Amino acid sequence: MTVGDPNIRTAAALQAKYKYMDFTCLQSSMTRGGQTLNFPTRPCPAGIMVSIRFPTCWDGKNLDSPDHQSHVAYPNGNACPASHPVTVPQVFYETYWNTRPFNNQADWPTDGSQPFVWSFGDKTGYGIHGDYVFGWKGDALQRAMDQNCNSDLFSNSINCNTLKVQSLADANKCTISRKVNEDLDGWLTKLPGDMPIM
């Protein structure tokens, strides 16, 4: 299942189809509120958080669709549309980008614009998108839902006796070696792979 479209470049186009994806300019790691649909336009003391909420209504027939989106839909208020009557658990994730090394506004573009660009060439942020690939083994997801498992994001703990979990430190030990020798850190004059900025 995917959500969003990397080709979108306006707030109106994003809101017309995808209403639950946004950015938060973090004042601290506890910041909630002040979301925008575009990249933040000022330095963010604790970095930038991207929130992606996937649709919670399913057509009840198709496990996928050619565009990986049409088989699911967002609810209208609290109700699923007639075309997608089956409610499913929501997939939601937040990604924190450590943009603190770029907080000196004197280093930002002189025209007052913000300096960030998605790797696919979007300098607006409206091309925000996410992918979800189902990877639960066996009946693990059903067991977690049956036990009402939950997590405390602030203390990085998962409350779920039925699942085997690992610490964030252990998860971060899983790395992939770099396959292409390109500069990926600090201020870049061009995107990796010479991707054009659009």
Salt bridges, closest charged atoms under 4 A:
ASP22 OD2 - ARG53 NH1 3.89
ASP64 OD1 - HIS68 ND1 3.02
GLU94 OE1 - ARG32 NH2 3.52
ASP122 OD1 - ARG9 NE 3.55
ASP139 OD1 - ARG143 NE 2.94
ASP170 OD1 - LYS173 NZ 3.22
ASP194 OD1 - LYS190 NZ 2.93
